[in-house]
């Protein structure tokens, strides 16, 4: 039983039913798909949930006018702010800041070099103020090692790091309603992809265990790599140079380059997702586009048009004019995160 | 029933058994997997076939020392010279030459510009002699249109064009033993990818119907693209600039970028595949690497160390030292192509 299945069952109060019946339930869920009355228990009944379920019902109804073959049921999801939280800073930036601290003993020159000097003095805001500061921090922490070494670094960090406001592991800062949505779409024959501005190799460090999304269905920003022999074995070494930025126009371009098929459903939360939603929904045939609107300062964070992180401005306007679904976290989501494990 | 399934059944003399029993047979094949005595009927019994089947049996034997989880059963295939033929020129070059002729009326300036002038006079060899000639021809024929327009152009060409020596559609110039191998691996839980120097959008024009490989499992060389609004609708326009060359060191890099997981089996035929095979097989765990050696001038073409197309030189040496399987087409393949349809 995968982690996401456990979460799913947990959310439905089903963790006590035992492994066998849980497995059977998931089996019948997969088979029955849209027929299940509540595959989205963390969603309140309302327009957003109804729109999702109506879309899925229509594109999966064999012989119906909107039927889409399973091979063409491509759904793309942004990650930061859509599948997991992104405040007070993108989690990958928090990872990079932790790495700077961990690597500092090997870089005595950082004491006198910005943005590292400010960071090491604890002045995150000052450090990130410089024009190229974020890029310098990412380069310093995301290159120089092999892809396999980087994978280990990411997994070790995820296993021990805690979110600065909630104290929870980052992998528990994922939106339970969106986990249910991913599972619901897959149970209905969809292939779910992440298409995020985040680093592809960073996201692969948790996408399979947390979202049930295998590495080949994770698309993101990437640095250049070099193939070389290291002690007689082939290795891929991460270089300090940007290869591709998977944001804004980059998202539909990456979708075409890597998936090669236009999605029929796309999910995002910021203006960085706008072009992905346009590419998905401004086309022939039944389509579904959704933006998560962060409106809940109590259970999560509230931000939109004025935020530097996850700004949602043009997207809100375009959602209105195009009829895209806008999730109001406060009213649409019965729960945001799973309760902490005791 | 997909085309590849029909071909597979045809090769086993099963086209007369009717649709229902054929479907049932395929169903039980998928279920039984490695237990089927001859899933590779176009392969002669010999060391190559035995090596393939032994590898698959080992990595799929639950509880065995070499067992690999289905999610990690990644197999990558070169295309030109591995899945379909590549003589007398790469088929994509032949496509480009046909397109130059078709586009010439819109380009009166080509009459006085190389390499187009030579081409239009029928001097292919002269045209391709210039240092940048091939790149110029590819740019002129692979850019300026949207990705969807290009898809239509490729599919229209494949539907009507004929191979210059055999007179057959290019999609019939695929190696029947390799189609069986793809199906055999998939029946055993493998996910099969193309990783080829060919253009990714060209290959997607036939990979799904001919190989049963969906667009998101096709990796290849690519040009840059631009996202723009065309008559109010979002479009991706192909630009005359190279984005990525998926050859040699590019192959493991593309595998890591796009698949994000090291293959456990890789199949190629030229020195352009060498690094992909090194990346796959020079690693821990049970691995399988195979090179197709073109040795059969009667049924196909014979070429290796001295060929400008599909040169296999270093690869032959490394296969020997590393113990990779080298397919001798002449002796290993019972049939190369399916007989022509009457």
Interface residues (C-beta under 8 A of the other chain):
Chain A: X71 X74 X147 X191 X200 X201 X204 X208 X214 X215 X216 X217 X218 X222 X225 X226 X227 X233 X234 X236 X243 X249 X252 X253 X256 X257 X258 X259 X260 X261 X275 X278 X279 X282 X283
Chain B: X71 X74 X147 X191 X200 X201 X204 X208 X214 X215 X216 X217 X218 X222 X225 X226 X227 X233 X234 X236 X243 X249 X252 X253 X256 X257 X258 X259 X260 X261 X275 X278 X279 X282 X283
